[in-house]
Amino acid sequence: MMEKVIAEFDVNYIQILDEHGNCDEKNKPKLSDDVLKEMYRFLILTKTFDDKAIKLQRQGRLGTYASMRGQEACQIGSVFALSKNDWIFPAFRENGVYMAKGVSAEMLYRYWMGDERGMKIPSGINILPVSITVGAHLPHAVGTGMAFNYLNQKNVSVVYFGDGATSEGDFHTALNFAGVFKAPCVFICQNNQWAISTPVREQTASQTIAQKAIAYGIHGVQVDGNDVFAVYNATKDAVDRARQGKGSTLIECFTYRLADHTTSDEAKRYRDENELKEWFTKDPITRFENYLVNMKIINPVLIGKVKAECEQEIEIAVKKAESAKPQTPVEMFDYLYENLTDELKEQRDKSASENKIITKTISGENSAKNAGVVGELEEA
């Protein structure tokens, strides 16, 4: 019998900025102080957006919402490593990515309030709408990357997803195609360690998610997802590899979901409070803030100013979102296909007619009520 080692693999873990704000200066990304301040501002804006969204949902002013608390560095660290021409495929927690790319907080709030027009992406911003279906958008990102190869373009597609998506068949299909066709695609898994109430240990026997890349012939790396520098470096390396024709990369951002899965969830029913407290000490924004203060890039005055400006920006966005003219039910037909089928045209016309009747009835009822009130006032 003959035995031989065909191949050996390893998975690297990257951390540059630890939870106390200590930095490995040798491997820190070469970014100007102005860029570091801008990254900090978007970290604060992301957290402020998130805090407000949860409050709005609790007040009945917003629909079910998926918080991104604790995952801010995964989003801001990665998006800053991308170019304008790269295409982004978000899941449903990437509000920080949207805002950093130029989608306004107002539009995002409108979407989470149930207004689909909030996902009308402004021209010139290469980012797709929210993907609620877990893992379904990964093959789309790979297909886009394959198209870049066919067109001899040096653009990269970047797709965000959680650890739960790695349990879906679409994840494996996407990685397989990415490997075979050397698609310039960067897979960013925000491993927040919980797929609703299912921990990672019950989803996979693999020691890491990053090692799943090995089976598909692509590069894989695990980073400290609460370290904005590590995420930036890993993403920059991945997009550079992709542009050089070296194929895809799977980045596992090892982080933690500090909030509930969504506002419909109650994580304390299945999650250890001590675990949560431990991860709060690793908060990505606090460590980055400590580093910037220690390096005298920011100071308490600037911190206060940034937070106040972000709060003001978010408050204005909420007011605009809530003052937007409501959609009509008929609009659901307008954006389904480029050209409506005859059957859908019939349904749309019927819905439009019924909607007019309902509107007229409600208007009539309100008029009658108003008349009654006026009458009562006159009698009084």
N, C-alpha and C positions, 0 to 999 in steps of 0.2 A: 504493500500500500504506500502511495506517495502522498505526502501532505506538504502544502506550502502556503505561505501567506500571500494572498492575492492583493490585498490592499489594507491599509490602516488609516484610521480617521481620528480626528480630535475636534473638539468644539472649544473655541476661545471665549473667554468672558472678559468684557471690557468695562472698567470703571476708571474715571479720571477725577471726578469730584465726589468725595465721600459725604456721608450724611452730616458731617460737622463743618463742611465747607472747605476742607483741606483739598488742595488741588495738586495733581501731578503736572507741574508746569511744563515738563519736557514734552508731554503728549497732548497738551491742551491745544485746541484748534487755533489757528492764527486768524483771529477776528479782531477788528478794531473795537475800541471802547464804545463808539457810537452804535455798532452792531450789537454789542453785548447789552447796551441800554435798551435797544429796540427789542431784543429777545426778552428782556426782563419785563418790558411794558406789555408784551403780548402774553406773557405768563400771568401777569396780574389781570389783564383784560379777560383772559380765558376763565380764571377763577371767579372774577366779578360777574361775568355772564352766567356762569354756572350757579352761583349762589342766588342770583336774582331769579333764574329760571325755576329753581326749586320753590322759592317763596311764591312765585306766581302760580305754580301748579297747586300749591297748598291752599291758595286763595280762590281756586277755581277759574283762574284767568289763563291757564295754559293746560294743554293736554298731558298725557303720560310722557314723562321726560326721562332720558337716560343720562345720568350725571357723568362727568369726566374728571371729577375730583380725584387728585392723586396721579393723574395721567398727563398732566400738563407738559412735562418735559418730553414725553414720548412724541407729542404733537409738535410743539414749537421747535424742539431740537432737530427734528427730522425735516420739517417744512422749510427751515432756513437753509437747508443743504440742497434745495431743488432750484432749477432754473424756471424761467417764465414759460418755456415751451414744453416742459414736462407735463404729463397728464396724471391727475390724482383721482383715485377711486376710494372715497371714504365709506365707512360703515355707518354707524349712527351715533358715535360719541365725539366725532371730530370737529366740533364747533371751533376749537382753537385753530385748526388747520384752515377752515373756511375763512375765518377772520384775517388770519395772517396772509392769505392769498388775495384778500380784497372783497370778500362777500361781507356785507354789512350785518351788524348784530340785529338791526331792524328786520331784515329779510329772514334771518334765522329764527327770530322770535315768531314771526308770522307763520313760518312753517310749523313750529311746535305748537302754535295756537290752532292749527288745523287748516291754515291757508296754504294750499299747494303752490300758490304763486311765489311763496317765499323761496322756493327752489328754482326760480327762474334765474339762472346764473348769468351775471353781467357779461357782455361781450369781452373777449380777450382774456378771460380767466379759465384756465384749463382744469376744471374740476367738475365732477359729476354730482348729481343729486344724491341725497341720503339713500343708503341701501339698508332697509330694515331686515330683509330676508338674509339670515345668517349664512355667510360664505358665498352667496350666489354671485357676487360681483367679482370674485377672484378670476374666473375664466375670462371675463370681459377685459380685465387689466392685461392678462397675458395676450389675448387676441390683439389688443392695441399695440403691445410691444412687438408682436410678430409683424404687424402692419408697418411699424417704424423700420424694421429690417428690410421688408420688401421695397419700401420707398427710399431706402438708403438714407434715412434720417437718423440723427444722433440723439433723438429725444428718448426719454425714459418714462415708463408708466410706473406709478407707485400706488400700492393698494394697502389700506389699513383694515385690520380685523382683530378680533379678540381670540383668546385661547379656545373658546367654545367653537369657533369656526373650524379649528383644526380637526374636529370630530366629524365634519361634514365631508361628503364625497367630493364636492366642488373644490375643496382645498387640495386634495390629492390629484385630482384631474388637472388643476391649474399648475401645480408644481411639476407634474409629469410633462405637460406640454412645454412649460418654460424651459425645462432641462433639455428636452429633445431638440427644440427649435432655437435654443440659445436666445430666448426673448430678453430684451433689455428691460427687465421688470424687477422692482424692488418690493418684496413682501415684508410689511411691517406688522408683526404680531404683537399687540399690546397684551401681554400675558398678565392680566390682573388677578389671576389665580382662582377666579370664580366664574363659571358659566351659569348665571343666576345662582342657584343653590348647590351646584355640582362643582366640587373642587377639582383642580387639575389632576390630582392623584387618581381620581376616579374616571378621568377621560383618557389617560394614556399611561402606559408603563414606562415610557421613555423618560430618561433623567432630565432631558431638556426638550423643548420644542424645536430649538435650533438644529438639533441633530437630525430632524426629519428631512432636512435638505439633502443630506448625504445620499439617501435612497434614490433621489431624483437627479443626482449629478449636478447639483448647484451648490453654491457657497452658502454656509450657514454660520451665524455668530450670535452669541447672547450678550446683551449689554445691560448695565444697570439702567433700567427705564426711568429712574428718578434722577438721573445724572444727565443734564441737558448737553454737556460736553461730549459724553460717551455716545449719546444718541446722534448728535450732529456728526461726529467723526465716522461712526458706523454707516450712517446714511450717505455721507459724502464719498466714502470709499466704495459703497455699493453702486452709486450712480456713476462714479468714474469707471468702475469695472464694466458696467453696462454700456457706457458710451464707447469703450475700447473694444467692444465685441466679445467680452468675456462672460456674457450671460447674466443670469439672475442671481439674486441674493435673498436669503431669508434672514431677517433680523428679528430676534426675539427680544423685545423690551421687557425685562423682568421687573414688574411694577406691582401695584396693588390698588384695588378698587376701594377707596376710602368711604364711598357712599353706598347706598343700596343699588341693586342692579338697575332698577328704574324706580320711579315714584310709586309704582304699584307693588313694590317689593318691601319686605321687612327683614333685612339681613341679620338682625340680632337673634332671629329664631334659629339660625343655622351656623352662625359665625361666632368664634370666640372673641370676646371683648378685649382680652389681653393681646391677641394677635393684632387687632385693630389699633390699640394704643401703641404697640411697638412700631407699626408702620407710620403712624403719625409723626414719630420722631425722625423719619426718613423723608419727610415732605420735600418734594423737588423744588418748590419755590423758596422755602426757607433756606435750604442749603445754598442755592444760587445767590440769594440775597446776601447771605453771610459772606460768601466769597467776594462779591462785588464791593461790599462795605470794607472788608479787610484790605482789598486792593485799592481802596479810595476811588473807585469808579463811580459809586453812588454814595449818598449820605442820607441821614434821617430826613432832612428837608426835601430832598429829591424823591425819596420813597413816599413821603406824604403827598407830594404833588402828583406823582404818577397814580397813586391810588385814588386820589380825589378826581383826577381827570377821567380815569376809567369808570368810576362810579357815575360821573356826570354823563359820559358817553352812553353808558348802559341805560340810564334813566330816560334819556332822550330817545334812544332806540325803542324802548318799551312804549312810550307815548305815541310814537309814530306807528308802531305796529298795531296798537290797539285802535288807532284812529283811521286805519285803512278801510276803504269801502268794502263791505262784505262780498264774497263770491255768491253767484247764483248757482243752483244745482245743475243748470244746463251746461255750465262750463266744463263739467266732467267729460263731456263729449268732444270738446274743442281740441284737446291735446292728446287724445288717445292714439290716433293715427294721423299721418300726414294728410291722407285722403280718406274721408269717412266712407264706410260701406253704405249701401242703400238701406240696409236694416237699421244701422245706427242712426242714419239721417231721420228715419221714421221715428225712432225712439226719442231722438233729440227734439223733433218738432212736437211730438206728443207731450214730452216733459215741459217744453217751453210753454205750451198752451195751458197745461195744468198749473204751472208755476204762476202764470198770470192770474188765473182764477183764484188761487190761494192768496196771492198778494192783494188782489182786489177785495176778497172777503175779509182779510185781516184789516185792510184799510177801512172798510165799511164798518167793521166792529169797533175799531178805534174811534171812528167818527161818531158812532152811536153813543159810545161811552162818554166821549167829550161833550156831546150834546146833553146827555143826562146830567153830567156834572154841572154844566152851565145852567141847566134848568133848576137844579137843586140850589145853586148859588143865588139865582134870581128869586126863588121862593123865599130863601133865607133873608 
